[in-house]
């Protein structure tokens, strides 16, 4: 049982922000509503495209490649396009990206469109996600300050994870009922709705200025300055390393199907394994947000290590239920990621936030992609439980080094 803290001994400055306080901010409500609609629409579109390609070609490989195309463009878009959020008004960047994506996905919804055109349109749609996400995170940091920003970031993460869980459970059924073209049209409508909500509910703010207001950085200048800032600051460098720890525990998603087969499970077991980590993350974020901000920072490194420790126990090849519990526990510890990402954003000067956020986001996506690819290749030679355990052990070593580095940088000031 958790005892209530004594108000007389609690530092008011260290009081955690509540979700009620976050929702009390009108602009956040509009941002949150736009996020909810677009995430659900995105998940539905991913399922619809995978089904559409498989129905037309009968190729599981092409279907998987199409699904991968929804992630790969972020690798280029992060460093190359995120700087737009520092060079133009951020609301305009978000609204423009959503409006363009609405048009492009509407074109994808036209029945009978050639597959190569669908793939090209899909790549462009995903490229636009990079400047949108960078502008959104930077805008949120302008709307919210202190622990309210961390709470708002956590609430956004919970919303995204919950929407993905809904997509895992019901995406295929909804596409079966609606049809692929109608599902894509619904995704286009979600982007259009998001653009309208952002235009109506978010106040236009001027472009943030740097040390010299008369100088507007070029595209290359913004990219190189952002890279120098992140790499040259020890705290930011180690925070980026902590943000990349998911590259180790994401292997559970890449190996869910072969792992289920290795323990004698069927399609239902695959779905349960897929859902274990995101479900744990939702619970972890809700619990972790109740801690005072100082305690969250103190626990950040330990929880990063804790995301990988449970995976090491897969070396004993436990059955389905123990594995689900271990993967959910890993997700529970992944709540640290909200604090790491929010701290990273708040430590960046406003004029460079968009570019720096894009670089950190790209590092995360690359680490996850490498983790899944390496684990998949290893699983062709070793049993999936052993591969997951190896990823967990390597992750413990990496997270421990990143946590120690950040702690030393924090103490050095």
Secondary structure, DSSP 4 states (H G I P E B T S, - for coil): -PPPPPGGGS-GGGPPPPHHHHHTSHHHHHHHHHHHHHHHHHHHHHHHHHHHHHHHH--HHHHHHHHHHHHHHHHHHHHHHTTHHHHS-HHHHHHHHHHHHHHHHHHHTSTT--HHHHHHHHHHHHHHHHHHHHHHHHHHHHH--HHHHHHHHHHHHHHHHHHHHHHHHHHHHHHHHH-HHHHHHHHHHHHHHHHHHHHHHS---PPP--SSTT----HHHHHHHHHHHHHH-HHHHHHHHHHTTHHHHTHHHHTHHHHHHHTT--HHHHHHHHHHHHHHHHHHHHHHTTS-HHHHHHHHHHHHHHHHHHHHGGGG---HHHHHHHHHHHHHHTTHHHHHHHHHHHTS-GGGHHHHHHHHHHHHHHHHHHHHHHHHHHTTTS-HHHHHHHHHHHHHHHHHHHHHHHHHHHHH-
